[in-house]
């Protein structure tokens, strides 16, 4: 069993169906941009919010009701208000990203970036790297990539539309960490164990910053 949300294994499968949960990879939010973006030569992890809020700068995100990257971006903004100790921070960022800048899926923002229609986009780090975009790395307290800040992430929550009219669902912040587990009733446990060794990645000390060498077993 492999899940893009490691908590699924802990909450639904343990201990009845598995005894462990290997956390083997992670993702996180970044601010993607291009050389043509306004102030591309100035933006840094320390001043990103000041640059985004400058007059004339266009930034975007995906729709929280359709795309997990959308509600995770809103969580990031909520956490930023706490991290920078500015209660009005979330509203400032929200106002600066009008509905016309929001698209259903985060990948749809890439064309707008590359065409110059927008300057910055909140994306997954994997997407930015896959498409060869420049990006600003956000503090780990904000980018949802670090399991050490799981308790801090829980302070963020976003309500989205449910499947039925009038229905809503609330998502609470959590690390974007992938988990894998060998099920107790696996029909081919030897092969499954071999696959888990692949997911576990290189030995400790190997140069791979995206690996999460941890287990909740």
N, C-alpha and C positions, 0 to 999 in steps of 0.2 A: 504494500500500500504506500503510495507516494502522494503527498498533498502539498499544494501551494500555501496552505495555512497549517502550520504545525500543531495548532491548538485543536484541530479537528481530531487528530489521533488521540490526544490526551482526553478529550471530552467524550468521544464516541466509541473509541476502540479499547482503551485501557480500563481495567485489566482483563476484561473478558476475552478479547480477541488478540491482544499482544501485550508483551511485558515491557516494551521499550519504545522510544521515539528518537530517532537519529536526526538531529538538525544539521542538514548538509549544505545549505546554500541560503543566500539572502539577497534581497533587492532593497532599493530605497528611492526616495524622491530626490530629484535634482531640478535645477532650473536650466533648461536647454536654451541655447541661442546660437546665432551665426555671426560671422565677422561683420555682417551688415547691420546687426542689431544696434540700436542707439546705446551709446556708452559701453559698447562691447569691450573696449580697452580699459574700462574703469571698474567694472563690476567684480566683486570678490565675495568670499564667504562672510566677510565682516560687514560689508555695506550693501548687500543685495537688496534689502528692503528699501533702503533710501533711493537706490537707483530705480527700482520698479515704481516707486511713488512719485518720481519726477514728472512734471508736466510733459505730455507728448509721448510718453513711453507706453506701449501697448503690450500687455501680457495676457496669457490665457490659461485655461484649464479645461478638463473634460467635465461632462455632466455627471453630477453625483448620483442622479437617479438611474443612470445607465451604465456607468463605468466605475469600477472600484478606484481607479486612479483619481477620479473626480472627488469622491468623498474623502479619500486619503489626503488630497490637497487641502481640503477644508479643515481636516484634522491638523495638518501641518500648520495652517494659519492660526488655529486655536492654540496650539502648543507654543507658537511663536509669541503670542500675547503673554503667556506665562513666562516663557524663557527670557524675553526682553522686558518683562515687568511693565507692560503697557496694555491696560485693559481695553483700549480702543483699537489695538493693532489689527484684530481680526476684521473689524468693520472697515478700517482703512483699506486693507487689501481687497476685501469683498467689493467695495465701491469702485476700486480701481480696475476691476475686471468685469465690465458690463456684460449683459446677456449676449450681445452680438459677438463677443469673443469666446463664448463657450461652445464646444462641439461635443457630439455624443460620445466619441471615443478619443482617447489620448493620441492614438496614431494619426488621427485626422488633423491634429494640430501641426504636424510636421510639414505638410505642404504649405501651410500659412507662414510658418517660420522661414522656409526655404525661399518662398516667393517675396519675402520682405513685408508681407501684410501685417505681421506681428513681430515683436522684438524678442519676447521671451515666452517660454511655455513650461509649465510644471509637468515633468515626465518621470517615468521610471529610469533609473540609471542605465539599465540594460537596453532600453529603447534608444536613449541618447547615444550610447556607445555603438549600438548596432548600425545606426544611421550616420555615424561619423560626425555628430554634432558636438560643439563645445558645450560645457555645462559647468554650473557652479555647484560645488558640493555643500550641502546644508549641514549645520551642526547635527550630530547624532541624536540630540534631544528632540529634533524636529523632523528628521527624514524617515523615521519609522524603520530604520535598518538594523538597530542594535537591541538585542534581547536584554541587555543590561538596563535599558530604560523602559522596560515593559510597564512598570508601575506608573511612570510618568506619562506614557502614551495613553493610559487608561483615563486620563483626565479629559481627553478629547472624545466627543461623541457627535455623530451627524445623523439626522433623521432624513430618510429618503422615502420615496413612494413605494408602496407595496404592490403586489400583483393584482389586487382587487381595488376598484375605485374607492377612495377614501381611506384605504389601508396604508399604514406607515410602518417602516422598519427602522430601528435605531442601531447603528454600527458604532462600536466603541473602539478606540485606538488600540492597536496591537502591532508587534513587530512583523515586518514582511519577511518571514522566515519559512523555509520549506522543510518538511519533515518526511521521514520514511520509516517504515516498520515492517518486520517480518510477521505475518499473521500466523497464529498458532495452528490454524487448519490449512495452511498453504499446501497445495497438492504436490508441489515440487520444491521443497524447502532448500535443497542444496543449491539449485540454480538461483533461487531467490536470495539466498545468503551471498552468493557471488555478486549479484547485482547490487546488494546493499554495500558491499565492499567498494564498488565503483562509486556509489553515491557518497560514501564516507570520505572519498578524496585522498589527497596525498598525506603522507605522514606529517606529524607535527613539525613545524619549522620550515616546511616547503613554502615557496613564495606564491601564495594564492590568497589574496585579501578577501575574496568573495566567499570563501569556505567558512562554515560555522562548525568548528570541531567541538561539538557538544552533544550530549544526550540527556534526556529527562528520565532515563531508566533509573 
